[in-house]
Amino acid sequence: MKKLILFLGVALMALTTTAQDKNKKLNFEVNGKCGMCKARIEKACLNVKGVKYASWDIPTHELSLIIDERKTNSMEIKSAIAAVGHDSKELKATEEAYAKIHPCCKYREDNTDDSKHHD
């Protein structure tokens, strides 16, 4: 009986430790200009299974994420972002994806912060 209780206690501690290690914070730069870019980038991230939190900062272009490492990784997220027309340092959007974003969001031509003009 003591061995069974000891085994269950060790198993429970192992599960608790594993559950705490699944979440990871990530930060990386994503190109964009405005509130529409912010919404598009965050939506693309949140549509990736395993992404729990996504926030893109307009002035710094910094994307902050909390992900479940067991379900996704940074390259899957960067692929989703590129698919909606936004570049990261490691992965560039195709010309076709970039062409689909709103004209005011064209960050490759003009990398200014346009956030005060619209949301």
Summary of the structure (lengths in Angstrom):
residues: 119
radius of gyration: 19.4
end to end distance: 63.6
largest distance: 71.4
contacts: 339
relative contact order: 0.19
helix: 42%
strand: 18%
